[in-house]
């Protein structure tokens, strides 16, 4: 698992978040599928998975997931899990951390800020 830096967002904002797996892949290895999940790291939200909007998309070695709404003050933990594949299934590729075809993950944290602040 790798820790990534994700930017904070405002409550009403819909934002694409990117997870770059370039450094996690061996030569000839690519992303086959990706799923992003959300959980509460700090604070209270009865349904943290509702901030994940739609399915994650893959472009090269980068996974993009749209995140929307959220509860102000809550810190969400976003985890991106990918399954990899080899360009040539018959070719053995020496692993960096996991063998080809295994799941690799990146995790980051997002703070949701209120749209307006009353002083």
C-alpha positions as CSV (number, residue, x, y, z in Angstrom):
1,X,0.0,0.0,0.0
2,X,1.2,3.5,-0.8
3,X,0.1,6.7,0.8
4,X,-0.8,9.6,-1.6
5,X,-1.5,13.2,-1.1
6,X,-5.0,14.3,-2.0
7,X,-6.3,17.9,-1.8
8,X,-9.1,19.0,0.4
9,X,-12.5,19.9,-1.1
10,X,-15.6,22.0,-0.4
11,X,-18.9,20.4,0.6
12,X,-20.7,21.4,-2.7
13,X,-17.7,20.7,-4.9
14,X,-17.5,17.7,-7.3
15,X,-13.8,16.9,-7.8
16,X,-11.9,14.3,-9.8
17,X,-9.1,12.7,-7.8
18,X,-6.2,10.9,-9.5
19,X,-4.2,7.9,-8.3
20,X,-0.9,7.5,-10.2
21,X,0.4,3.9,-10.2
22,X,3.4,4.5,-12.5
23,X,5.9,3.8,-9.8
24,X,4.1,0.7,-8.6
25,X,4.1,-1.2,-11.9
26,X,6.7,-3.4,-13.4
27,X,7.8,-3.2,-17.1
28,X,5.0,-4.6,-19.2
29,X,2.5,-4.5,-16.4
30,X,-0.7,-2.4,-16.8
31,X,-3.9,-1.6,-14.9
32,X,-6.8,-4.0,-15.7
33,X,-9.4,-2.8,-13.2
34,X,-9.8,-0.2,-10.4
35,X,-12.2,0.4,-7.5
36,X,-12.1,3.4,-5.2
37,X,-13.8,3.2,-1.8
38,X,-14.4,5.8,0.9
39,X,-14.5,5.4,4.6
40,X,-14.5,7.8,7.6
41,X,-11.1,8.4,9.1
42,X,-12.2,11.1,11.5
43,X,-15.7,12.6,12.2
44,X,-19.2,11.2,11.6
45,X,-20.8,10.3,8.3
46,X,-23.4,7.5,8.3
47,X,-22.8,6.8,4.6
48,X,-19.3,7.7,3.6
49,X,-19.5,5.6,0.4
50,X,-22.0,8.2,-1.0
51,X,-19.2,10.6,-1.8
52,X,-17.9,8.3,-4.5
53,X,-19.6,9.3,-7.7
54,X,-19.7,6.7,-10.5
55,X,-17.1,4.2,-11.4
56,X,-13.3,4.8,-11.4
57,X,-11.7,5.3,-14.9
58,X,-8.3,4.1,-16.0
59,X,-6.1,6.0,-18.4
60,X,-2.6,4.5,-18.8
61,X,-1.3,4.2,-15.2
62,X,-3.6,6.7,-13.7
63,X,-7.0,6.0,-12.0
64,X,-9.5,8.9,-11.8
65,X,-12.4,8.9,-9.4
66,X,-15.0,11.7,-9.0
67,X,-15.8,12.6,-5.4
68,X,-18.8,14.7,-4.5
69,X,-20.5,16.3,-1.5
70,X,-19.4,15.0,1.9
71,X,-20.0,16.2,5.5
72,X,-18.0,19.4,6.5
73,X,-15.3,18.6,9.0
74,X,-15.1,14.9,8.2
75,X,-11.8,13.4,7.0
76,X,-12.4,10.7,4.5
77,X,-10.0,7.9,3.7
78,X,-10.0,7.1,-0.1
79,X,-8.5,3.8,-1.1
80,X,-7.9,2.9,-4.7
81,X,-7.4,-0.8,-5.4
82,X,-6.2,-1.9,-8.8
83,X,-5.7,-5.3,-10.4
84,X,-2.8,-5.5,-12.8
85,X,-2.1,-7.6,-15.9
86,X,0.9,-8.4,-18.0
87,X,1.1,-7.3,-21.7
88,X,2.0,-10.8,-22.5
89,X,0.5,-13.3,-20.1
90,X,3.2,-15.9,-20.9
91,X,6.0,-13.6,-20.0
92,X,7.4,-13.7,-16.4
93,X,8.0,-10.2,-15.0
94,X,10.1,-9.9,-11.9
95,X,7.9,-8.3,-9.2
96,X,8.6,-5.0,-7.4
97,X,6.2,-5.5,-4.6
98,X,3.5,-7.8,-5.9
99,X,3.4,-10.3,-8.8
100,X,1.5,-9.4,-12.0
101,X,-2.2,-10.0,-11.6
102,X,-2.3,-9.0,-8.0
103,X,-4.0,-6.1,-6.3
104,X,-2.1,-2.9,-5.5
105,X,-3.5,-0.1,-3.4
106,X,-3.0,3.6,-2.8
107,X,-4.7,5.5,0.1
108,X,-5.2,9.2,0.7
109,X,-7.2,11.5,2.9
110,X,-9.7,14.2,2.0
111,X,-11.0,16.9,4.3
112,X,-14.4,18.3,3.4
113,X,-14.7,22.0,4.2
114,X,-18.0,23.9,4.5
115,X,-19.0,26.0,1.4
116,X,-19.5,29.1,3.6
117,X,-18.3,30.1,7.0
118,X,-20.3,32.3,9.3
119,X,-18.2,34.5,11.6
